[in-house]
Amino acid sequence: MNPRPNPAQHLLFEPRAADLLALLRDLQHIDARAIDAITTELVRARRVDAEVGYDELRRRLAEWLFEHESELRPDQADLLRQEWGRLFH
C-alpha cells in the first residue's frame, strides 16, 4: 500500500514581508533557488499555515544572503553591500 502524500503546505506572509521578498527578487539579490530554500526552512520550522512576519523573514533572508554571498556575481555582491543597511537594519 502506498502512503498518501501530505497535503500541500502553504506559507502566508505579512504584506510587508511579501514586499521585502519581492523587492529582493526584483533586485536580483535572490532567485527561485533562494526562495525555495528559505521557504523550505520556514516550513521545517513549523511555520505552516501561519503568517510569516517581516522580522522573521528579514532575518532568514539576511542569513541566506550572508551564507551565499560568494556565489553572487561581483556586481551583485557590490550592490548588495551598498544596500545592506537599508534592507536589513
Residue frames as qw, qx, qy, qz and C-alpha x, y, z in Angstrom:
[[0.000, 0.891, 0.455, 0.000, 0.00, 0.00, 0.00],
 [0.400, 0.391, -0.017, 0.829, 1.35, 3.45, -0.94],
 [0.204, -0.536, -0.481, 0.663, 1.16, 6.09, 1.75],
 [0.217, 0.877, 0.394, 0.170, -0.90, 9.13, 0.86],
 [0.433, 0.339, -0.102, 0.829, 1.11, 12.29, 0.21],
 [0.184, -0.480, -0.461, 0.723, 0.90, 15.06, 2.75],
 [0.247, 0.875, 0.415, 0.032, -1.47, 17.86, 1.84],
 [0.450, 0.572, -0.009, 0.686, 0.18, 20.90, 0.30],
 [0.453, -0.584, -0.336, 0.584, 1.69, 23.22, 2.84],
 [0.233, 0.805, 0.230, 0.494, 1.27, 26.95, 2.46],
 [0.425, -0.281, -0.284, 0.813, 3.10, 29.89, 3.89],
 [0.037, 0.907, 0.371, 0.196, 1.29, 33.14, 4.43],
 [0.496, 0.050, -0.140, 0.855, 3.40, 36.30, 4.53],
 [0.052, -0.762, -0.316, 0.562, 2.57, 39.58, 6.20],
 [0.505, 0.839, 0.189, 0.078, 2.19, 42.17, 3.43],
 [0.066, -0.921, 0.377, 0.073, 5.43, 43.90, 4.42],
 [0.602, -0.349, 0.696, 0.180, 7.29, 40.57, 4.40],
 [0.702, 0.466, 0.515, 0.155, 5.90, 39.69, 0.97],
 [0.292, 0.956, -0.035, -0.002, 7.01, 43.12, -0.29],
 [0.313, -0.751, 0.562, 0.152, 10.55, 42.52, 1.00],
 [0.697, -0.013, 0.691, 0.191, 10.72, 39.13, -0.69],
 [0.584, 0.717, 0.359, 0.124, 9.51, 40.64, -3.98],
 [0.048, 0.971, -0.217, -0.087, 11.94, 43.56, -3.70],
 [0.446, -0.564, 0.661, 0.213, 14.94, 41.30, -3.18],
 [0.688, 0.271, 0.644, 0.199, 13.82, 39.13, -6.09],
 [0.428, 0.878, 0.208, 0.044, 13.29, 42.16, -8.34],
 [0.075, -0.910, 0.397, 0.096, 16.74, 43.50, -7.42],
 [0.850, 0.340, -0.402, 0.022, 18.08, 40.03, -8.30],
 [0.175, -0.605, 0.675, -0.385, 19.62, 39.52, -4.86],
 [0.522, -0.056, 0.820, -0.226, 17.67, 36.27, -4.59],
 [0.400, 0.169, -0.665, -0.607, 16.35, 33.85, -7.17],
 [0.822, -0.175, -0.274, -0.468, 13.90, 30.95, -7.23],
 [0.717, 0.059, -0.630, 0.292, 16.51, 28.67, -5.62],
 [0.116, 0.189, -0.514, 0.829, 16.92, 31.08, -2.71],
 [0.566, -0.204, 0.037, -0.798, 13.18, 31.49, -2.27],
 [0.853, -0.074, -0.474, -0.205, 12.74, 27.72, -2.31],
 [0.556, 0.095, -0.645, 0.515, 15.49, 27.22, 0.29],
 [0.092, -0.187, 0.394, -0.895, 14.14, 29.94, 2.58],
 [0.690, -0.171, -0.082, -0.698, 10.52, 28.80, 2.36],
 [0.801, -0.019, -0.598, 0.009, 11.56, 25.18, 2.90],
 [0.337, 0.117, -0.624, 0.695, 13.37, 26.26, 6.05],
 [0.364, -0.182, 0.210, -0.889, 10.30, 28.17, 7.22],
 [0.817, -0.120, -0.353, -0.440, 8.11, 25.11, 6.64],
 [0.692, 0.037, -0.655, 0.302, 10.55, 22.93, 8.58],
 [0.101, 0.123, -0.513, 0.843, 10.40, 25.45, 11.40],
 [0.025, -0.499, -0.850, 0.168, 6.66, 24.61, 11.56],
 [0.124, 0.370, 0.056, -0.919, 5.58, 27.89, 10.03],
 [0.003, -0.244, -0.851, -0.466, 2.91, 26.04, 8.10],
 [0.195, -0.676, -0.613, -0.359, -0.41, 27.82, 7.60],
 [0.383, -0.765, -0.271, 0.442, 0.81, 30.60, 9.87],
 [0.313, 0.938, 0.023, 0.144, 1.72, 34.10, 8.84],
 [0.739, -0.032, -0.070, 0.670, 5.44, 34.75, 8.44],
 [0.151, -0.935, -0.166, 0.274, 6.30, 38.14, 9.87],
 [0.406, 0.882, -0.171, 0.170, 8.56, 40.78, 8.41],
 [0.277, -0.783, 0.544, -0.120, 11.23, 40.48, 11.11],
 [0.805, -0.159, 0.571, 0.024, 11.45, 36.70, 10.83],
 [0.780, 0.557, 0.229, 0.172, 11.67, 36.76, 7.04],
 [0.193, 0.931, -0.272, 0.147, 14.20, 39.61, 7.09],
 [0.501, -0.627, 0.595, -0.036, 16.42, 37.63, 9.48],
 [0.831, 0.073, 0.542, 0.105, 16.25, 34.47, 7.37],
 [0.614, 0.770, 0.081, 0.154, 16.92, 36.41, 4.16],
 [0.041, -0.903, 0.416, -0.098, 19.92, 38.12, 5.72],
 [0.672, -0.397, 0.624, 0.031, 21.30, 34.78, 6.90],
 [0.825, 0.361, 0.412, 0.136, 20.84, 33.21, 3.48],
 [0.439, 0.882, -0.071, 0.155, 22.43, 36.14, 1.64],
 [0.278, -0.810, 0.515, -0.048, 25.37, 36.23, 4.04],
 [0.750, -0.199, 0.627, 0.067, 25.96, 32.48, 3.60],
 [0.720, 0.424, 0.491, 0.247, 25.70, 32.66, -0.21],
 [0.079, 0.923, -0.098, -0.365, 27.39, 35.99, -0.91],
 [0.333, -0.476, 0.677, 0.451, 30.37, 34.23, -2.50],
 [0.475, 0.320, 0.785, 0.235, 28.02, 32.82, -5.16],
 [0.279, 0.879, 0.270, -0.276, 26.94, 36.26, -6.34],
 [0.610, 0.567, 0.105, 0.543, 28.47, 37.98, -9.32],
 [0.446, -0.118, -0.239, 0.854, 30.88, 40.74, -8.22],
 [0.113, -0.298, -0.171, -0.932, 28.50, 43.49, -9.34],
 [0.611, -0.522, -0.488, -0.341, 25.60, 41.84, -7.45],
 [0.676, -0.361, -0.445, 0.463, 27.70, 41.50, -4.30],
 [0.262, 0.061, -0.097, 0.958, 28.79, 45.16, -4.50],
 [0.336, -0.416, -0.304, -0.788, 25.20, 46.33, -4.93],
 [0.696, -0.489, -0.522, -0.059, 24.04, 44.14, -2.04],
 [0.556, -0.221, -0.367, 0.712, 26.77, 45.57, 0.23],
 [0.034, 0.196, 0.054, 0.978, 25.69, 49.09, -0.70],
 [0.512, -0.385, -0.326, -0.695, 22.02, 48.36, 0.03],
 [0.520, -0.150, -0.801, 0.257, 22.54, 46.13, 3.07],
 [0.084, -0.107, -0.500, 0.855, 21.93, 48.86, 5.64],
 [0.443, 0.023, -0.091, -0.892, 18.67, 49.95, 4.07],
 [0.681, -0.049, -0.618, -0.390, 17.43, 46.38, 3.70],
 [0.740, -0.203, -0.627, 0.132, 18.45, 44.80, 6.97],
 [0.314, -0.060, -0.512, 0.797, 18.93, 47.48, 9.65]]
